[in-house]
């Protein structure tokens, strides 16, 4: 390909949406205005309805129904609503790609949901960060999908690999993790999100990775979410090789972790 990696990073990543910038400014205020946040989200009917739908999902587990953006903001809190909005805008930022693009976002939504659910169950990490990590983890694949028909043809095989990075670099000159990190940083998200995404394939040495404890926990939550998806699809990678480390990072035994995985089908069926 004639396009260099730097050119891709500079020109082919979707720009940070204006509404996300405005929400970020409001959240940085010493005393954020909940009404203003609700107004910014509510101005976009599609965004508002999606926020309410996600707030009522079993993954979030509020234990109560919300019927408006204002209620979602009050019950979930600004950080979690910001995470939900960020994910929705991410999906909206990619036009085209057809059924394969939809598959990528459906998988991302599943992973984000499972990570959020377990983060809440274990109180292991901020749910909003778990949700954002799950959505952004493979967003670089969406970039590659739009720019290369060859990538579209190879995507089914890549999704079946435990770690597709080497194959992507051989075929396309760069990998999806590089692009995912670049987009996370371009959108001004916390660095721990970028570190988690960079590390989510490095499960073999999870406990020894030189990353902070929050990122390590988020990587473990990602491993749980991806394994839950694989089991639903009837595919198997190398989970037994990583389960011990994932469980220890989350403060569980392997049996406890397996019990959580056994709960996922019922959770998914309730969506």
N, C-alpha and C positions, 0 to 999 in steps of 0.2 A: 504494500500500500504506500502511496505517495505521502499521505498525511503522517506527520510525525506525532510522537506521543505528546510533546508540548503543545502542538496545534490542537490536538483533541482536547487536552485539558483546558485550553484557553477559549475554544470556540464551540465545542460540541456538548458542553454541560449546560443543562437548563439553568437559567438565571433564578436567583432567589426571588420568589413571588413578593410583590409589594405588600400584600396584606400580612405576610409573615414578618416583614420588616416592621410594619406598624405595630403588630402585636408584640414583637420583641421590645420595641421602645416602651410600650406601656408596661410590660412586665418588669422592666428595669427601674421603674419609678419606685421611690421609697414607699409609697402607699398606692399600689396599683388600683385602678378604677375598674371594678368588676363589671359595672354597667357599660363602660366604654369597650371592654373586651367583648362582651356579649353583642354590642352594637356592631363591632367590626366583623364578627363572624356571621351575625344575622343578616348583614347586608348581602350576603351570598346565599341564596336559598338552598342551593345544592350542598354547600358546605355546612350550613346550619342543620339540615336534616340528617346528614351523615354523622355529624357530631352527636346528635341525640341518639341515633341508632347505635352507634358504637358505645355510648355511655350506658345503654341498656343491655349490652351484650353480656353473656355469662362470663366472658373472659375478664371483664372489668369487675363484675361481682359486687355492684353497689348494694344490692339487697333492697333496692327501692326503684321505682320507675320514675324517670324524668321525662317531661313533656316539652321542655324548651331549652334553648341554649343557656339561658340564665340559670336554670336549675343545674344543668351540667357543669357550669363554671363553679357554682357554689358547692356542689357535692363532690366533684372530682378535684377541684382546685385548679389554679391557673397553670401550673406546670404540666399537669396531665392533659388538660385541654390543649395546651400549646403543642404537646407531643402528638396528640390526635390530629390536630389541624395540619401540622407539619407533614405527617404521613399522607393525609388526604391530598395535600397540594403536591407532594412528590409524585403520586400516581397521576394526577392531572397534568403534570408538566411534560409527560411523555406522550406524544401524539403518534399514532401509527403502531406498527408491529403486529397488529391483528391478534389472532388467538394465542400466539406465543407470548405476546406482551401481557395479555390478560392472565395467562397461566403464571407468569412471573409474579404479578402483583397479588394474585390469589394465594400463591405460596408464601409471599412476604406477609400478607395479612394473617394467614394461619400461624406462621412462626411468631409474629409479633403478639398475637393473641395468647398463644401458649406460654411465651416468655412472661407476659404481663400477669397471667393467671398464677404461674408458679412463684413469681416475685412477690405477689400479694400473699399467697399461701404461706410462704416461708419468711416473709419480711426480709428478704435477702438483698433487695436492691430497690431503688426508686422505680415504681411501675412505669412512669413516663419515660425513663431512660431505657428500660427493658423494651418497651413498645417501639421507641424510635430506633433502637439497634436492630430489632427484628425487621423493620420495614426497610432500612437503608442497607442492610447487610449485602444484598446482591443487586443494588440499584445500578452498579457498573455494568451488569449484564444487560440491563435495558439500554444503556448507551451503546454498547457493542451491537446489540440486536438491531438498532435503528441504522447503524452505519455500515453494516456488512451482511449481505445475503449469505455469505459463507458461514457467518456466525449463526444465523438463523437455522441453517441446515445442520449445524453441529450441536445446537442447543440441547436437544433431547439427550444426546450422549453426555454432554457436559453436566447436565443436571443429575445424571446417574453416578457421577464420580464423587468420591468423598472430598477430593481437593482438585478442582479443575484448573488451577492456576498455571501449572507447567504446560498443559495442553493448550491453554489460551495463548500463552506467550509464544509457543512454537507456531501456532496457526495465525495469530493476529498481531504479534509484536508487543502486546501488553496484556495484563489480566484485569478481571473485573474488580478485584480488591483495590487496585491502584485508583481506578476511576471512582469507586464508591467513596474512598477516603477523600479524594479531591472534591467531590460534590458535597460531602459533609462539611468540609472546611469552607467551601464557597458559600454555603448557606449559613455559616456562622454558628454551627451547632457545637456543643461542648466537646472538648478534645477527647474525653473518655469515650465518646461514641466512635470517633475515628480510630482510637486505639483498639477498641473491642472489635470493630469490623476488620481491622488489619490482622487481628490475632485469631479470628474465629475458626480458621482451618488448622491451627497449631495445637490440636488437642493432645497429641502424644506427649508433649512436655508442659501441659497446662499448669501444673503446680510450680514449675520452675521458670515460667515466663517472667521476664523482667518488666512487668506491668503492675500498676497499682491494684490493690485488692478489689476495688469497685469494678474495674475492667475485667479482672479475672472472674468475678462472680457473673458478670454479664456474658462472658464467653461461655461459662458453664450453662447459663440459662439458654443461650443460643444452641448449645449442643443438645439440650433437652428438647427444645422446640423442633430442631431438625430431625432428631430421632423419632419424635412423635409423628411427624409428617411421613417419614420413611415407613413406619409401621402401618400407617393407614394405607399407604400405597403398596404394601406387601414387598418392599425392597429392603435389602440388608447391606450395610457397609461393614464398618469395623467397630461398632458400638462396644462389644465386649472388651476391646483393647483400651477403651477410654472411660468406661463406666465408673471404675473405681475412683479415678481422679475427679471426674465431674461430681460424683456423689460427695467426696470429701470437701471439695470447694464449697458446695452448697450446705455442708453440715449434716449430710445424710449418710445412711448406709446404702449399699447398692440395692438391698431389698426395699428400703424406703423409696428409693428413686424409681424402682420398677413399679411399686404400688402407685406412684404418681402417674407414671406412664399409662398404667392400666385405667386410670380415671379419664384419660383424654377422649376416648371414643364417645363416652356419654356427654362430655362437655361439647365436643364438636357437633353432636346430634342436636344439641339444644340451641344451636345458633340459628 
